[in-house]
Amino acid sequence: MTTQIAIRLDDRELAALDAEVADGRAANRSEAVRHGIARLQRDQRYRGEEAILIDLARRGELIYPDLDGVLDLPHPALD
């Protein structure tokens, strides 16, 4: 389901939106807005994941326990 909304943009914001369309990064203004919202959602998700990782590190827990010891594996000489 989609919902139509009305928003107010200043001239700079509208120009940036139209540039996305003119440069072919979005098919139309609506798609450009959806791209912006998707980026916002990714940023929100990354901040949440970052907070979890910081909390684990502060507690001294392994952040990626399945990778523990990977750096200790024997490596061939580079020379």
Secondary structure, DSSP 8 states (H G I E B T S, - for coil): ----------HHHHHHHHHHHHTTSSSSHHHHHHHHHHHHHHHHHHHHHHHHHHHHHHTT--SSGGGTTGGGS------
